[in-house]
């Protein structure tokens, strides 16, 4: 989230698109009801299903799964055509005025530089014209045809309301009604907030879905302000923390990058990451990258990371491919190239796409180790459960070890919320039986591996035997020790950069925050963005002061938010070029003549005068990006791309199938279905009564939602002879499931490009383990393909067929 849950109460308009907050985030949805009750805010819902969020909306519009970009580009076109633009914001705080290289272009659904054989773009032309002074050239008048604004106008020109209806199936009158409501928020005194979740991320172009809405919010001037923002609704209490701490295969903590094979030494690695400013006087805060990286390396290897050995850079793994995401790992596993798989706190047999392929892959392992507080289908993938898991147990030779761990209520530590609030919690219970904390399990594995390397050696044991492991109990590091390590400390006295005679931090003390991180080896920090969470003042994550001056929703005394306890990112953009709030009634930051003051921690140097440093300090331009340059593989502007399985061809270019640069493995490409075989669009979703695959182990939740079902419209039910409560079979090219049918008014047929399109809704909470009745998940049917940038699987739009059927057979357990 750029903002926070509590800030949603400040908005005038909420748009929920790509999510279903009332059901999937019911506690957080409270803040929407606060905004409606106390500000008269209105709610828009755009969704394939008429959800419970839609039931309390002022306006609901249906949309075909996988067509969101066309809707968003159409909305941007409408705002431009109807002068619903916050012009002062756009001209000063976005890259609208920057000039793009002459070679850049877009035609027939593809950007310039496309190589069909490589399924990739040459992105060198997706960048700015650079002047002799080394800065990007600009045209503040927005008259130059190569300025970002004019290229954007040209790009979105095809997305008329009629084209949106043709692609999305959204009725034109509904689209225009929503456009008028959104357009009202282009004034400085009205704001809109966007709430989205997996309904946008789980597509082969999910990153571009989010980019589309971010661009719309920038045109409206709604980023960095109270009641605005791009607010991602995370699916677990600590998924935000997972990405922050670097558990992505291509990331280190704090969104630093894992090196690639081409980056053979530290200086080569650093040469592309300092990001010098592209406009005069801009901060480009990534200029501090070296400080963050060196201090991370010191936290990892201590005295073994020195300037003389490039801070132990050679200890880091080097990527030979862009990432080792879950799709690639299971592809390698299925090819017999992975022998051992540690699965911690995950249930991939239900959570990843194409369950048949997953079962095949797990069956080829020599060893599977699961670390989980509950029984999972993954740990029991080898058991035969009839139709629910029809495997030949005797043929599976994978050894499975189950290590029982603790659940969150038995742990002490921190959880990072969607709004970046890092909140400390304490254990509410004692682990049962042989269950151990994850930290104990990981420490025990590490100590044993280290001892093996110490006694037996190896090709390159240094990264293991030299790993910093300075804990009171080596066998189980405490949450407090780990939190302090993440924050960072001084190894030698840290001096004031502006006054070398002044000591800021004595050796051994915790750093105040990341402003004290150094690149000379004098500091450590396990995750720079979290620095400040546990300093010499103590555990700031445990703060519980709910004082909120003037009811802004900031709550600066409650927990700690990264970065620097800032609650709204880019908050300098809440004030105009003179430093005055756009909306005095919703003041956030203000320039008092000497420094920035207000209700939040300034997202800019406190003494940076207005008109010098621009608000988007992480960008080399100092401004936000309507044109994203070469940052995303599939384009600097979002463009409509069909899902890989679609009921209608791409109307812009019928030859384009799916995302043209998404990675597709050969065997999976062969399994893509066509609308002739599978005429209906399916989408997955979650229910309030269950939490992913956990609560089917709980009898109470299992009574509330006991049985797997699928939803179909009354029209599709009549066409197929299906009535409520009937058993049905739903199948794709990858698998088949049986479910009870729910025939409902919540789904309606859509007309897309002259064709009637039916949507089948498939919830995901059932499997063959637990207290609930045995069932299936949508992943038995979904394609094994992900987003072109981050590889999130395409769970939200795929093709199926459906027919009336008989009940599934359980069969014996092997």
Secondary structure, 3 states (H helix, E strand, C coil): CCCCHHHHHHCCEEEEECCCHHHHCCCCCHHHHHHHHHHCCEEEEECCCCCHHHHCCCEEECCCCCCHHHHHHHHHHHHHHCCCCCHHHHHHHECCCEEECCCCCEECCEECCEECCCCEECCCCCCECECCCCCECECCCCCCCCEHHHHHHHHHCCCCHHHHHHHHCCCHHHHHHHHHHHHHHHCCCCCEEEEECHHHHCCCCHHHHHHHHHHHHHHHCCCCCCCCCEEECCCCCCHHHHHHCCCCCCEEHHHEECCECCCCCHHHHHHCCCCCCCCCCCCCHHHHHHHHHHHHHHHHHHHHCCHHHHHHHHHCCCECCCCCCHHHHHHHHHCCCCCEEEEECCCHHHHCCCHHHHHHHHCCCCEEEEEECCCCCCCCCCCCCHHHCCCCHHHCCCEEEEEEECCHHHCCEEEECCCCEEEEECCCCCCCCCCECHHHHHHHHHHHHHHHHHHHCCCCCHHHHCCCCCCCCCCCCCHHHHHHHHHCEECCCEEECCEEEEEEECCCCECCCHHHCCCCCCEECCCHHHCCCEECCEEHHHCECCCCHHHCCCCCCECEECCCCCCCCCHHHHECCCCCECCHHHCCEEECCCCEEECCCCCCCCCCCCCCCCCCCCCCCCCECCCCCCCCCCCCCCCCCCCCCCCCCCCCCCCCCCCCCCCCCHHHHCCCCCCCCCCEEEEEECCCCCCCCCHHHCHHHHHHCCCCEEEEEHHHHHHHCCCCCCEEEEECCCCEEEEEEEEECCCCCEEECCEEECEEEEECCCCCCCCCCCCCCHHHCCCCCECCCCCCECCCCEEEEEEECCCCCCCCCC
